[in-house]
Amino acid sequence: MNKKWAAKRLTINLTSSEAEKLEKYCSMTGRPATDVIRELIRSLPIQEVQNAN
């Protein structure tokens, strides 16, 4: 594993429907869940949230 990704480990609780949706998406795209979740986190609009405060 690349050391730069080992900086923080996160455990999340998903409902069965959320887990099923993630698994289905990963199966359809051939991508691992870790990559999908990282992409979603990177797409969060942090700048917009900071400006609203």
C-alpha angles and dihedrals in degrees: 000000000000108000094223089066093051093071095100132013118203130195118198132188115225131185114243090255091051092049091047092050091050092047092048092049091048091048092049094047099034090231126131118248091243091061093046093050092046090052091050092049092049090052093057111120097239094158092055092049093050092051091051092059 
